[in-house]
Amino acid sequence: MTDTFMSLKDQLLKAGLIDQSKAQKAEQEQRKQAHQKTAKAQKQAKKSGEVIVDETKLLAKKALQEKAERSKELNRIQREQAEQKAIQAQIKQLISMNRIDRKHGNLSYQFADGSKIKNIYVTDKLQDQLAYGVIALVKFGDGYELVPKQIAEKIAQRDAACILVQNTGSTQQVAEEDDPYADYKIPDDLMW
C-alpha cells in the first residue's frame, strides 16, 4: 500500500499539484493513523482479556533457543572428540614408553585380532610370560606390542579394545588343581 502511495505522491509532485512539505505531512498523518489503529486494537484486547502475541518476537525467541541447543550439542560433540584424542594419546604414550623388546624372538605367537589371525615373533621367556599373564599383547597403531600387566590394566581402563591378549594367572592355577594329568610330565621339546 505504501508503494502505491509513494508512486502517487511522486506523480502528484511531478505534476506540480502538491509540494514536498505537503507530501511529507500526508505521509506523517498516514503513519499516525496506522499507529493509532494498532494502539486502539491493543487497548481493546487488554480490556477483553486477550493477550496480543507478537509473532516475530516468538519466532525470534524460538530461533535463539534452537541456536543455543545446536551450539550446546556441537560443544558436547567437540568435547567428546577432544577427550577421545586425549585418551588415545595417553594410550600411545603408555605403550611407547613401556613396550617390551622382542627383537630376538624366534617363536611365532598367534593371536586373534578381530576376525583375523595374526602372529608376532617372541622369545621362549616372553611366550611363557604371555601364557601366565605377566605381560599382555596390545594393538599399537598398525602393529602389536608387548607391555607389562600393570600397563595393560591402565590401558584397559582407557580403552579395552586395545588389549588383544591378557591372560590371567588364576585360571591356570584352577586348571592345575583339577588336572587329572598333573602327575604326567610334559616333554621339553613339545611344541604347541
C-alpha positions in Angstrom: 0.0 0.0 0.0 2.9 2.4 0.7 4.4 1.6 -2.7 1.2 2.9 -4.4 1.1 5.9 -2.1 4.7 6.7 -2.9 4.2 6.4 -6.6 1.0 8.5 -6.3 3.0 11.1 -4.3 5.7 11.1 -6.9 3.1 11.6 -9.6 1.5 14.5 -7.8 4.9 16.1 -7.2 5.8 15.8 -10.9 2.5 17.2 -12.0 3.1 20.1 -9.6 -0.2 19.7 -7.8 1.5 19.4 -4.4 4.8 20.5 -3.0 7.3 18.5 -0.9 6.1 19.7 2.6 2.5 18.7 1.9 3.6 15.3 0.8 5.6 14.8 4.0 2.7 15.9 6.2 0.4 13.5 4.4 2.9 10.6 5.0 3.3 11.5 8.7 -0.5 11.6 9.0 -0.8 8.2 7.5 1.8 6.7 9.9 0.0 8.3 12.9 -3.3 6.7 11.8 -1.7 3.3 11.4 -0.1 3.6 14.9 -3.3 4.8 16.4 -5.1 1.8 14.9 -2.7 -0.7 16.4 -2.8 1.1 19.8 -6.6 1.0 19.7 -6.6 -2.7 18.9 -4.2 -3.4 21.8 -6.4 -1.4 24.2 -9.4 -3.3 23.2 -7.6 -6.6 23.6 -6.4 -5.6 27.1 -10.0 -4.7 28.0 -11.3 -8.0 26.8 -8.5 -10.0 28.5 -6.9 -11.2 25.2 -3.1 -11.2 25.1 -1.7 -9.9 21.9 1.2 -12.1 20.9 3.9 -10.6 18.7 4.7 -13.5 16.3 8.1 -12.0 15.4 9.2 -11.9 19.0 8.1 -15.5 19.5 9.9 -16.7 16.3 13.0 -14.8 17.3 12.9 -16.4 20.8 12.4 -19.9 19.3 15.2 -19.3 16.8 17.5 -18.3 19.7 16.6 -21.3 21.7 17.2 -23.7 18.7 20.5 -22.0 18.1 21.5 -22.4 21.7 20.6 -26.1 21.7 22.6 -26.7 18.5 25.5 -24.8 20.0 25.3 -27.0 23.2 25.2 -30.2 21.1 28.2 -29.1 18.9 30.1 -28.2 22.1 29.3 -31.6 23.6 30.5 -33.4 20.5 33.7 -31.4 20.3 34.4 -32.0 24.0 33.9 -35.8 23.5 36.2 -35.8 20.5 38.9 -33.9 22.4 38.5 -36.4 25.3 38.9 -39.3 22.9 42.0 -37.8 21.3 43.5 -37.3 24.8 42.8 -40.9 25.8 44.3 -42.2 22.6 47.4 -40.0 23.2 47.7 -41.4 26.7 47.4 -45.0 25.4 50.0 -44.3 22.8 52.4 -42.8 25.4 51.9 -45.7 27.8 52.6 -48.3 25.1 55.6 -46.5 23.6 57.3 -45.9 27.0 56.7 -49.4 28.4 56.9 -51.8 25.4 59.0 -54.9 25.8 61.8 -55.5 23.3 61.1 -58.7 21.2 63.7 -58.3 18.5 65.4 -61.6 19.1 62.1 -63.6 19.0 62.2 -66.8 17.1 58.8 -68.4 18.1 55.7 -67.5 16.3 52.9 -66.4 18.7 49.5 -66.5 17.0 46.5 -64.5 18.3 43.2 -63.1 17.0 42.7 -59.5 16.0 39.0 -59.2 15.3 38.3 -61.9 12.8 41.8 -62.3 11.5 44.6 -64.5 12.9 47.9 -62.6 13.3 51.3 -63.6 14.6 54.3 -62.0 16.1 57.7 -63.5 16.9 58.6 -63.8 20.6 61.3 -65.5 22.7 60.6 -68.5 25.0 60.6 -66.3 28.0 58.1 -63.8 26.5 55.8 -66.7 25.4 55.7 -68.1 29.0 55.1 -64.6 30.4 52.2 -64.1 27.9 50.8 -67.5 28.9 50.9 -66.8 32.6 49.6 -63.2 32.3 52.7 -61.4 33.4 52.7 -59.4 30.1 49.9 -58.6 27.7 49.7 -58.1 23.9 48.2 -54.7 22.8 47.5 -53.1 19.5 49.7 -50.1 18.7 48.8 -48.3 15.5 49.1 -50.8 12.7 51.4 -53.1 14.8 51.4 -55.0 18.0 53.4 -54.6 21.2 54.0 -56.5 24.5 53.6 -54.5 27.7 53.7 -55.4 31.4 50.4 -56.4 33.1 50.1 -53.2 35.1 50.4 -51.1 32.0 47.9 -53.3 30.2 45.4 -52.7 33.1 45.9 -48.9 32.8 45.3 -49.2 29.0 42.2 -51.3 29.6 40.8 -48.6 31.8 41.0 -46.1 29.0 40.2 -48.4 26.0 39.7 -52.1 26.5 39.6 -52.7 22.7 43.4 -52.1 22.5 44.1 -55.2 24.6 44.3 -58.3 22.4 45.8 -60.9 24.7 45.8 -60.6 28.5 45.8 -64.0 30.3 45.1 -64.3 34.0 47.3 -66.4 36.2 44.3 -67.5 38.4 42.7 -69.6 35.7 46.0 -71.5 35.3 46.1 -72.4 39.0 42.5 -73.6 39.0 43.2 -75.7 35.9 46.3 -77.2 37.6 44.3 -78.2 40.7 41.6 -80.1 38.7 44.0 -81.5 36.1 43.9 -85.4 36.1 47.1 -85.4 34.1 49.1 -83.3 36.6 51.2 -86.4 37.6 52.5 -86.8 34.0 55.5 -84.8 32.9 55.3 -82.8 29.7 58.4 -83.2 27.4 60.5 -80.1 27.0 60.7 -80.5 23.2 56.9 -80.5 22.7 55.7 -77.6 20.5 52.1 -76.4 20.6 
